[in-house]
Amino acid sequence: MRLFQLRRQYPDWTLAHLAHSLGRSLSWVKKWLKRFREAEPPSLAMFRSRPRVPTRHPFQVVPLVRDAILSLRDELKARYGRVVGAKPILYHLHHDPVLRQRAVYLPRSTRTIWRILKEAGRIPTRVHERHPLERPEPMQHWEMDFGQVVTPWSFCRSSTGELPFSSIHRRRHTTTLKLHCWQLRLCCCA
């Protein structure tokens, strides 16, 4: 309203001067002055802001294309002997002569194909059920990792009698376990 009043009082002011006096940007002043020019005669409706939602959706998938995508999923499954994904469906969709004659919008993204298949129930939704583990009482249950256990007979072939720890322990520090020759003989002979 203030811009409308200032424009009527001072018609010779520049747009930059109007923007500065109102504390607004130049693009804001241009936008509202354009709205004032379009609304002839002036009314209270020209001061209301307009919705930013688009009035039309030119790239919306029509039911004909949606049905073609679902039928292509079934046809290609029979042709290839496996469930096909979005890329083959998209390829065959753009080569369909019926859809080309109708001149309807065909999706170009595989994401749109996946969304249509998911909405139609052709892609099952996996439900991850969580089953919490029951924890034992402290010091009642111990767990050990035997991922890289070395058998006793592999020591007998070692000339130095040294056994390196597993690679997990090597990351922290390198330690070797020295075994006496008589212990190795006992292990191998037993």
Secondary structure, DSSP 8 states (H G I E B T S, - for coil): -HHHHHHHH-TT--HHHHHHHHT--HHHHHHHHHHHHHSSS--GGGGS----S-S--TT---HHHHHHHHHHHHHHHHHHSS---HHHHHHHHHT-HHHHHHT------HHHHHHHHHHTT-S--------------TTT------TT---THHHHT-SS-EEE--HHHHHH---EEE--HHHHHHHHH-
